[in-house]
């Protein structure tokens, strides 16, 4: 997806500096993310969304789970700005955003720091030569293994069946267990499912949604 660059985005993001981080991320926050939310509730679970987009999913998730902390990682400034505005409009206190490239995720989280990862409709990188760029490639899974708690989870959704089949193979290679596997999530949609913007788009076109939970 091509993002339309807009002037002064960096300056506008400064208005949300109390919950949006754009620099010195690893140096200041690695191993101490829970303090960034509330130092009086350090036992709260930390859930991280990889590629949070415009924030539809993470804001709904935070509203429904006020007892958990949510961190959204996104590499595009313009998209982070849109997500930040939604968080402010809803006055959510348990969501933070980070402007960051997921490829270096191990640089900003300590071992066993995260309880759950969400990967929703990530870039499928369809060419075989780009397989290692897929967020479910075994190389990424090994990075996730270090930063997730021993009983941590990945909640994975995609409309791309090729990517989903590839991911299931990678999970097996990494020795990970899978539950709640479905190749058509909306055929019998659980009430707790939170739809993303892309999910609604693809579903309206009749494209089945694949989903599973990966156990570490």
Secondary structure, 3 states (H helix, E strand, C coil): CCCCCCCCHHHHHHHHCCCEECCCHHHHHCCCHHHHHCCCCCCCCEEEEECCCCCHHHHHHHHHCCCCEEEEEECCHHHHHHHHHHHHHHCCCCEEEEECCHHHHHHCCCCCCEEEEEEECCCCCCCHHHHHHCCCCHHHHHHHHHHEEEEEEEEEEECCHHHHHHHHHHHHHCCCEEEEEECCHHHHCCCCCCCCHHHHHHHHCCCCCEEEEEEC
